[in-house]
Amino acid sequence: MIEIPIAHAGHWFEGALYLAPVVILVVVLFIQGRKDDDEDLGPDGPDGPPPPRDAHA
Amino acid sequence: MRRLRIAALGAALASAAVAVLPDAALAHGLVGKQDLPIPRWLFAWAAAVVLVVSFVALAVLWPKPRLETARETRILSVPAFLEPLCGLIGIAAFAFVVYAGYAGTQAATANIEPTVIYVIFWVGIPFASAVFGDVFAPFNPWRALARGVAWIAGRVAGGRLPEPMAYPSWLGRWPAMAGILAFAWVELVYNNRDDPSLLATLALLYAATQLIGMSVYGIKPWTHRADAFAVYFNLFSKLAPLHWRERTVSRRLILSGTTHLDLMPGTVALLCTMIGTTSFDGFSQGQLWTGTNGIAPALTRRFANLGFSQETALEITFTIGLVFMVCFVGAIYRAGIAGMSSIGGRHDQGELARRFCHSLIPIAFAYVVAHYFSLLAYQGQAMASLVSDPLGTGSDIFGTASTIIDYNVISATGIWYVQVAALVLGHAAGLTLAHDRALVVYRRVRDATRSQYWMLAVMVAFTCLGLWILSASAQ
């Protein structure tokens, strides 16, 4: 069996402190990316605004 | 959008795999020699903030490509006689180092050969290349030997030498990547890495391989693509403000040389190998890898239980670590590229990986500075005594044989600041190169900026990884 080095919580926390900026940045960029996508699509979605009611009249 | 989510998840998981693992060194309460005003992890946060600010500044203040369109200015011509003279010096130096390996003492620290190979050649030349340009090319001993032989053969045959075979385009820089990985394996994994006579034999084998390659595929194509060290040093020289070409020296904008990198197969793998092997060098000195409850002892025990000798089990373990780190670096880069490919919708991942890989060159150099600066500062001083007694036989040619290394030349705190500065500047440079290239690749400035969200994540991930490794190995 390979023993995974498991220390107490403080050590995991210390290691996680180096990871935290990456995680925070990825989350922020992910949210920003979604906002940008929504702006690109506009309020009416990718197909543009619906045709006027009298378009076929 | 789905690819965007996968890329985000991939980048987070890839970084989590290493950074969250406990730093066993802290369990022993070892006090570092560094005297820092803030915890080391806070430097990673500060570095991330610097990169985010740099990213915003680039988006606002850098609307047009500058490095891609930078021009060179010719500043001087090199006299023709210098070329063969430098070649002869290179051949003589190579021959002497090999001779020292065989004829000198087999004690690694007393023989000049291991220090020349691991400190001056492997670390010193990248530093010089990044400042002065490709200084290795004129002194490249196997290239100089091949050119000399070709010149003599051409005279004897009256210019009727057969044309070399065409270098296969699919092979690209893969031989160089294999060569760098093999050298790193010898340096970091092989048990007899310091054996002078063995190193001399390996040096001769490498030179012979290069001579065969050059004779089959031609000197220039082989040297530019497959000669591992020539390619390795040439990549660093692209950061320099000086460009040596043929017999002229030109001045150029710093970093702009990287934009002319040939996008041939194997280039991304080579750059990831350069960063990954350097990372493993630092990682393998940390307690997480080598500590009593570390990964290496556990894996070594497992392989020893399978019947391998202790030495072989250790080499297998370190080989796995080395390959894992190279793949891990590649995974971080590919995660960023996957995210980038979701922007604009017209570029596949392979194309983007190749077109943006030049941004990894300053990162590779930053890793070299961060991990080997102290080696060069301390062990480089050993050259003063070694040149006087190169074979370790008690000679004192220049009267400096008794010179000792001054470990006060720079403090541990000073080294840490150099390492942090190198990592931050290297990644800021990588970010700048990627931004400049994005302005060419993407039609809209908005798409270019958005595509670089993912390069920013890659740069921050590499910076935090580098600082975490340095922090762990400094415990």
Interface residues (C-beta under 8 A of the other chain):
Chain A: I2 E3 P5 I6 A7 H8 G10 H11 W12 E14 G15 A16 L17 Y18 L19 A20 P21 V22 V23 L25 V26 V27 L29 F30 Q32 G33 R34 D36 D37
Chain B: M1 L4 R5 A8 A11 A12 S15 A16 A19 V20 L21 P22 D23 A24 L26 A27 W41 A44 W45 A47 A48 V52 L288 G291 N293 G294 I295 A298 L299 R302 R450 Y453 W454 L456 A457 V460 A461 C464 L465 L467 W468 S471
